[in-house]
Amino acid sequence: LVLVSLLVTQGTASENQRLFNNAVIRFQHLHQLAAKMINDFEDNLLPEERRQLSKIFPLSFCNSD
């Protein structure tokens, strides 16, 4: 009985770990996609638009990088 309960508990833990790892990978992908979208947006700004944007958001970088 103890052996069976250990196997069931271990199976649940590994499934939870797999789900967590999957969520982390998806979050990292979304973060990279968002960073690319911001960079593309900033690259397409005209100089005056870039200057105005830098007044609003003086620190345009991601803290997690």
Backbone as numpy.savetxt, mean C-alpha at the origin, in Angstrom:
# Nx Ny Nz CAx CAy CAz Cx Cy Cz
-7.01 -36.80 20.49 -7.84 -35.60 20.49 -6.97 -34.34 20.49
-5.92 -34.33 21.29 -5.03 -33.18 21.34 -4.33 -32.99 20.00
-3.89 -34.07 19.40 -3.22 -34.00 18.10 -4.15 -33.43 17.03
-5.38 -33.88 17.01 -6.36 -33.39 16.03 -6.62 -31.90 16.25
-6.78 -31.48 17.50 -7.04 -30.06 17.76 -5.83 -29.20 17.39
-4.62 -29.72 17.58 -3.42 -28.98 17.17 -3.37 -28.82 15.66
-3.72 -29.86 14.93 -3.72 -29.80 13.47 -4.76 -28.80 12.97
-5.93 -28.79 13.58 -6.99 -27.85 13.17 -6.56 -26.42 13.48
-6.01 -26.19 14.67 -5.56 -24.85 15.06 -4.45 -24.38 14.14
-3.52 -25.26 13.83 -2.40 -24.90 12.96 -2.90 -24.60 11.55
-3.87 -25.35 11.09 -4.44 -25.09 9.77 -5.10 -23.74 9.70
-5.82 -23.35 10.74 -6.47 -22.04 10.78 -5.43 -20.93 10.82
-4.37 -21.12 11.60 -3.32 -20.11 11.69 -2.64 -19.91 10.34
-2.37 -21.00 9.63 -1.70 -20.85 8.34 -2.63 -20.18 7.33
-3.92 -20.45 7.41 -4.88 -19.79 6.52 -4.95 -18.29 6.83
-4.95 -17.95 8.11 -4.94 -16.54 8.50 -3.67 -15.84 8.02
-2.55 -16.52 8.13 -1.27 -15.95 7.67 -1.30 -15.74 6.16
-1.86 -16.69 5.44 -1.96 -16.58 3.98 -2.83 -15.39 3.60
-3.96 -15.24 4.28 -4.85 -14.11 4.00 -4.19 -12.78 4.33
-3.47 -12.74 5.45 -2.77 -11.52 5.83 -1.70 -11.16 4.81
-0.91 -12.16 4.39 0.13 -11.91 3.40 -0.47 -11.41 2.09
-1.59 -11.98 1.69 -2.28 -11.55 0.48 -2.73 -10.10 0.61
-3.27 -9.74 1.76 -3.72 -8.36 1.99 -2.54 -7.38 1.94
-1.41 -7.76 2.51 -0.22 -6.90 2.50 0.26 -6.69 1.07
0.31 -7.75 0.29 0.75 -7.65 -1.11 -0.18 -6.72 -1.89
-1.48 -6.87 -1.69 -2.45 -6.01 -2.39 -2.30 -4.56 -1.97
-2.08 -4.32 -0.68 -1.90 -2.95 -0.20 -0.64 -2.33 -0.79
0.45 -3.10 -0.84 1.69 -2.59 -1.42 1.49 -2.23 -2.90
0.76 -3.07 -3.61 0.48 -2.80 -5.02 -0.34 -1.51 -5.17
-1.36 -1.34 -4.35 -2.17 -0.12 -4.40 -1.35 1.12 -4.05
-0.45 0.98 -3.10 0.41 2.09 -2.72 1.31 2.50 -3.89
1.90 1.51 -4.56 2.76 1.80 -5.71 1.96 2.43 -6.85
0.75 1.95 -7.07 -0.11 2.51 -8.10 -0.47 3.96 -7.79
-0.80 4.24 -6.54 -1.13 5.62 -6.14 0.08 6.54 -6.31
1.26 6.07 -5.93 2.48 6.88 -6.08 2.75 7.17 -7.55
2.56 6.19 -8.42 2.75 6.40 -9.86 1.74 7.40 -10.40
0.50 7.30 -9.96 -0.53 8.23 -10.42 -0.21 9.67 -10.00
0.27 9.85 -8.78 0.65 11.18 -8.29 1.82 11.72 -9.12
2.83 10.87 -9.36 3.98 11.31 -10.15 3.57 11.69 -11.56
2.73 10.88 -12.18 2.25 11.18 -13.54 1.47 12.50 -13.55
0.64 12.70 -12.54 -0.13 13.94 -12.44 0.80 15.14 -12.33
1.79 15.06 -11.44 2.71 16.17 -11.24 3.56 16.42 -12.47
3.94 15.36 -13.19 4.74 15.51 -14.40 3.99 16.24 -15.51
2.67 16.15 -15.52 1.86 16.77 -16.56 1.42 18.20 -16.23
1.82 18.70 -15.08 1.44 20.07 -14.70 2.28 21.10 -15.46
1.67 22.21 -15.76 2.40 23.35 -16.31 3.19 23.99 -15.17
4.25 24.75 -15.49 5.06 25.35 -14.41 4.25 26.18 -13.41
3.30 26.96 -13.90 2.49 27.78 -12.98 1.61 26.90 -12.09
1.04 25.86 -12.66 0.22 24.93 -11.87 1.08 24.22 -10.82
2.28 23.87 -11.21 3.20 23.21 -10.26 3.54 24.15 -9.11
3.76 25.42 -9.43 4.08 26.41 -8.39 2.91 26.58 -7.43
1.70 26.67 -7.97 0.51 26.80 -7.12 0.31 25.56 -6.25
0.53 24.40 -6.83 0.37 23.16 -6.07 1.40 23.07 -4.95
2.63 23.53 -5.22 3.66 23.46 -4.17 3.35 24.40 -3.01
2.56 25.46 -3.27 2.13 26.34 -2.17 1.12 25.62 -1.27
0.26 24.82 -1.90 -0.78 24.12 -1.14 -0.20 22.92 -0.40
0.65 22.17 -1.10 1.26 20.96 -0.53 2.78 21.11 -0.59
3.37 21.84 0.37 4.82 22.09 0.30 5.68 20.83 0.43
5.18 19.82 1.11 5.95 18.58 1.27 5.27 17.48 0.47
5.59 17.42 -0.80 4.94 16.46 -1.68 5.77 15.18 -1.77
5.75 14.40 -0.72 6.41 13.10 -0.74 5.65 12.16 0.17
5.93 10.90 0.01 5.24 9.88 0.81 6.11 9.50 2.00
5.55 9.56 3.19 6.31 9.24 4.40 6.74 7.79 4.47
6.06 6.91 3.75 6.40 5.49 3.85 7.53 5.09 2.92
7.96 5.99 2.04 9.05 5.66 1.11 10.38 5.74 1.81
